[in-house]
């Protein structure tokens, strides 16, 4: 059975430590699933690339076809990896805007691995104080292990990255386990069974 993982990365710069962390988490989760005998497709969504469409979605009330496709990719994924940089002790505005525009049922019972980057390890609390409550509100299944990466985690030596590697492997294993034991999400098409016009006229 083939599974799909979708990665939402809200980094703003190129290169981005947020995207680096997102890629490492996705690679680790893919390897964990492959060990379990599962083929995996990974899709990466750079929120920065959809900034204008997200603003228009908020003001107009509906997404562009491209943004609709992005939202469908998230809704249809077997698992989600969501990574944000830390701004003013919370997720950045684009990250929040993305999930504000996403349908409120898209993440119900979906395994989600949360992660963040920041300029100091003190920002790691953003995972428990901001991200976890938001995804709990959206009824996602949030992995117990959240991953934060600060400047000290991107050191030049292998030893300096060992704690980050261990956190990534732990979180990836949890995500792979949840994805493996769940059915692939089914997305209901609201246009698949329209109400007959005669019933609409009679108020049924």
N, C-alpha and C positions, 0 to 999 in steps of 0.2 A: 504494500500500500504506500502510495506517495503522500507525503504531508507537506504543508506549506507553512513557512514562518514569514511573518512580516515585521520589518524593523522600521520604527519611526524615530528619526534622528532630528533633533531641533537645534543643531549647531548652526552658528551664523558665519563662521569664517572658514577660509580654505588655506591650509589644511585645518581640520577641526579635531580637537581631542575628543569631542563628543562623538563624532563619526568614527574615530579610531576605536573608542570603547564599544560602540555599537557593532562594528565589524568583528571585533574579538569575541563579543558575546554571541553573535550569530554563528561564527565559525565553530565555537565550542559547542553550541546547542546542536548544530548540524552534525558534528562528529558524534555526539552522544546519541542522537537518533539513529545514525548509521550503524553504530555499534549494536543497536537494538534491531538491526535489519530493516530499517525504514529509509526509503529514499526521501530526499528533502529538496524542495524548491524554496529559495530565499529571495524575498522582494524587499528592497530598501526604499523608503520614502524619505526624501530630504524635505522637511517642512519648509525650509527657506525657499525652495523652488516654487512653492504654491502660495506664497505670502499674499500676493495681490488677489488671487482667487478666494482666499479665506476671508479677506476683508470684504470683498464683494458679496460673499455668501452671508456674512453677518448682516450686511446692510440691505441686501436684496431678498434674503430668505431662501435662496435655493443655490445649489452648486453649479458650476460649469460642467460640461461633459467630462473634462479631464479630471476635475476634482471629484466628480461622481465615481469615476473609475478608481481613484485613489481610495475613497471611502469603502467601495465594494471590496477592494483588495484587503483592507483591514477586517471587514466583517466576515469575509470568507476564509480568513487564515485560521489554521489550527492553533497557532500560538503567536503571541505578540511580544516584541522586545521594544520598550519605550525608553528613550534616553534623552535627557535634557541637560543643558548647562544650567548652572545656578546663578540667578540674577536676584539681587536684593533678598536673599534668604529664601527664594522660592524658585519654581520653574520659570522659564522665560515666557514672554507674552505669546510668541508664536506657537509654542508647545500647547499652552492653555487654549489658544484660539482653535487649534486643530481639533482638540477633543470637545470643545464647545460646539463646533459645527458637526461633528460626527453624530449619527443617530444614537439616541440614548439607549437603544437595545443592542447596538453592534458588539458590545463587549460582554454581554451577559454570559456567564459561565465559561468565558474564554481565558485560558492560561496566559498570564501576563508577567513578564520579567521587567522590573523597573530598575533604572540605573540613572546616574547623574555624574556630572563632572563639575569641578569648581576650583577656585584659586587657593583654597586652603581646606584642610581636613575638617575644620569646624563646620563647613557647609554640608557635611554628610547627613546632618539631621533633616535636610530637605526631603530625604527619601521617606522618612516616617511622619513628618509633620505636614507635608504637602502632597507628594505623589501617592502614597498609600491611601490616604483618605479619599482623594479624587477617584482613584480606580475602584475603591470599595463602593463609592457612591454609584459608579457605573456597573456594579455587580460583576466585576471581573474576578477571576480566581488569581490572586496575587501570590507570586512565589515568596516563600519565607525569607529567602536570601535576596537582599537588594544590594546592588553594587555601586560604590562610589569610587571615583578616581580623581585624586588631586595631583598637583605637580610632583610630589614625592614618589608617586606611583609610576611615573614615566622616566625614571632614572636611567642612566646609561648602562648600568651593569645588570646582569641577570638576577643577582641577589636582591636588588632594590625592587624588582617587579614580582618577586615571589608571593607576597601577600595578595596583590591584585590577581595574579594567576589563580591562586587558590579560591578567591571569591568568585571569579568568573567560572571556574570549573564547578564549584558547588551550585551556583545559580543555574548554570546551563544544565546540570544533571537534574535539578528539580523541574525545570521547564520541560525537558525531554520526557521525564517520567509522566508528567501531567498530560502532555500531548499524546503520548503513546496509549494511555488508558481511556482516551475520550474518542467519541465519534467525530468525524469531520462535520463542521457546522453546515447546516442547510439554510439557505437564505430564501425566505418566502417572497415570491414576485407578486406585488399588489395588483398587477395587471393580468395575472394568469387566469383568474376567475372573476371577471367583472360582474357586477350586479346587473341583471337584465333591465333594459330601459322600462319595460312594462312594470316591473316591481318598484322602480324609482317613482313612477307616476302614481302608483297606489300607496306610496309611503311605507312599503314593507321594509 
